């Protein structure tokens, strides 16, 4: 089975600033990537390019074997589920939770942009049920807590049975309890489909789910290292990323921790 997502020699420039510099990255079905880097390393730009909401200055983006530019971007976006920490600000507050999930069918933000039927509504409810928030289906999204919203958004990523799920700092608006609940929900999502690929952007190693398989480390827009997470996530790499001596440990529960080294 070929890659769910391929980035080939992707670069992004803004005026005289190089944001991404010749990034190569392949995510295959069953691989679950952590995109790790300090602030300003290009993580979010990489995710927006991978999610087909930002075009690179150079390079190729290929989703399930079809290249951006050769295939309608609206078709490709349905194969990529994307969730960012800022997603809540893009939604109309009066949208109900099931509508937020349902509109993912067309990668839309409003239900009136496309036609939906009862089958779509039932599918949205099932996705909410998988995240344990189906009881919130009729609630307006603005009335939910940050943790409840993030679970709804995570449910939204499953509406189309996508080839890859991209999560850009999904715990950014959560308190400690909400973050831990979300990490467990992400692990459950990963475990639910052996053919799913995923990538999570973070700069906190303690947010890495136990089922993460691979790491892509960025520094100033360049790939610093890439490969299986058990081999690549080392104290030396973490210290280089954040320019501070750090020691990384893998706990008995499979999660990572970091402390000054």
N, C-alpha and C positions, 0 to 999 in steps of 0.2 A: 504494500500500500504506500502510495507516494505521500509527500508532506501535505499537511493541512494548510500550512502557510510557509512561503519562502520569501525572504528578503535578500536580494542580490545586489551587492555593491551600492547600498542605499546611502545617499548623502542628502543633507538638508542645510541650505545656506540662507541666512537672513542678512541682507546688505553685506557687510564684510565679516559677519560672524558665522563660523562653522558650528552648527548645532549637532549634526551627525556626520560622521566621516567614514564612508565606505563600510557600512555595516552589513555583514552577512549573517543570516539566521534562518534556520529551518526548524519548524515544529511539526513533528510527526504525530499521528494518532496514538494516544496513550501516553504521550509525553506531557509533563506538567512543569512549566518553566517558571522560574523566579527571575525577574529583571531587577537587578540590584545596582544601586549607584547613589552617590551623594546628590544633594540638590544641585540642579544645573547640569547634570551629566547627560541629559537628552532622553531620559526614560519616557516622559509623557509624550514627547514628539515622536518617539519610536512607536508608542502604542497608537497614537492617532494615525500614523502612516499605516500601521498594520491593520487598523480598523477601517481604513479607506476613507477617513475624514480629512486627511491631509496628504497632499501629493508631494513626493520627494523631489528634490532638485535634480537628482540623478539616480539611476538604478531601477530595479524592477521589483514589483510586488505581485506575487502569484498566490492565488487562493484555490485550493483543490485542483491545481493544474491549469487554471485559467488566469491569464495575465491581465492586470489592471491596464486598461487602454484598449484591449482586444474584446473585452466583455463589458456589458453595461454595469456600471458601478452599483446601481440599485439592486441588480441581481446578485452581485458578489457580496454586498453588505448583509444579505439574508443568511449567508453562510458563516458570518463572523458576528458573534455576540460581544458587545462592548459595553462596559460599565465603568464610569469614572466617579471619583469622589464628588465632583461638581454636578453630577447628573440631576440631582434633585432641583437645582436652580433652573434647569431647562424646561421643567414640566409645569403645566398649568396646575395650580394648587387644588382645583376642584376635581381633577381626574380621580376616579376611583381606582383602587389597587388593581382590580382585574383589567381595567382599561389600560393601565400602565404596562401590564404584562402583554396584553393582547396586541397592542400596537407594534410590538416587536416583530410581528409577522411581516410587516412591510418596512421595518427599520424607521418607523415614524414616531412622532411625538404627540399626535392628535388622532382620535378615532375617526373624525369626519374627513380626513384626507383620503381614506380608502373605505371599501365595503367589508364588513365583517358579518359573520352569521353565528348561530348558536353553537356550532361546532368549534369555532374559534374561542367563544366565551368558555366553553367547557374545557378546552385545552388550557386556557389561561388559569382556570380554577385548579386544574391538576398540577400545574407548575407551582402555584401558590401552596398547594397541599404538600408537595415535596419539600418545601421550605418551612412547613409548619405554620403558615400564616394564612391559610384559606379562610379562616374565620374573619379575616380583615378584608375580604374581597370587595365588599360594598362601601368600605370606608374611603373617604377622600384622603389622598396621599399626604396632604398637609396636616392632617390630624394624627398621623402616626409618629411614633418616636423615631429617632435616628436609626436605632437598631432594627425596628420594624421596617422602616423604609429600605434599608440595605438588604434585608431578606426579600422584600418585594422585588427589588432591582435584580437580585441574584436569580429569583424565579423568572424574571423577564429574559435572562440570558438563555433559558431552555425552551422558549416558545417555539423556535424553529428547528430544534434538534441540530444546532450549528456544528460545523466542523471544528471550530476553535472558539474558546471563550477568553476574552481579554479583560482583565480587571486592573484598573489604574488606581492604586492606593485605595482600595475599597473600604478600609477601616479608618480613613482620614477624619471622619466626623463622629467617631464612636468613642465612648468611654471604655475603661478597661474591661468591664463585664461584656459590653456589646461587642468589643473586638474579639474576645475569646469565643463568644457564641458564633460570630461570623466565621472565624477560622475553622470551627467545627463544621459549620454549614458548607464551607468550601470543600472541606475534606469529603463530606457526604456527597456533594455534587460530583466531585472527581470520581468517587467510587461507583457512582450510579451508571456510568457508561464507559466501558473499556476502550472504546474507539474515540472518545473525546480528547482533544488537545486543549491545553489552557496555558495562560501566561498571567502572572500577577506582578505588578510593579510595586516595589516597596523599598524603603531604606532602613527597615527594622527587621533584623533577622528573627526576632522572637515572634513575628507575624507569619513566618513561613509555615504552611500546613505540613503535616507529617507525610502526605502523599506526593509532595513535590519531588520531581525526578531530576530536573536539570536546572542549571544556573547560567544566565548571561549577565556578566558584569560589565558595566559601562563606566568610563571615566573621561570626562570632557569630550563626549560624543564618539569615542572610539571603544571598540570591544576590547576589554582588558583580558577577559578569559571567558570560556564557554565550554560546557560539558556536563557530565553527570554531577549532581550536586554534592554527593559524598566525596568526590575527588577534587572539586574546584573550590568549595566554600571552606577556605582555610584561614587561619589567623593572619598569615602573611597577605593574602588577597584582601581581606577585610581592612587591614591596616593601610594598605596601599589605596584602596577606594576612598577611605575617609581621612587619610593623611594624619592618622593618629594610631598609636600602638594599641591594638585590640586583640583579645583572645576569644576565639569562637569555640563553643562546646556543643556537642549533640547530647541531649538529655536522654534518659532511659525511656521517656515517652515518645521519642522520635523528633521532638521539637528542638530548635536551636536557641542558644543564648549567647550573648556577647558581653564582655566586660573589659575594662582597661587592662592591657597586658604589659 
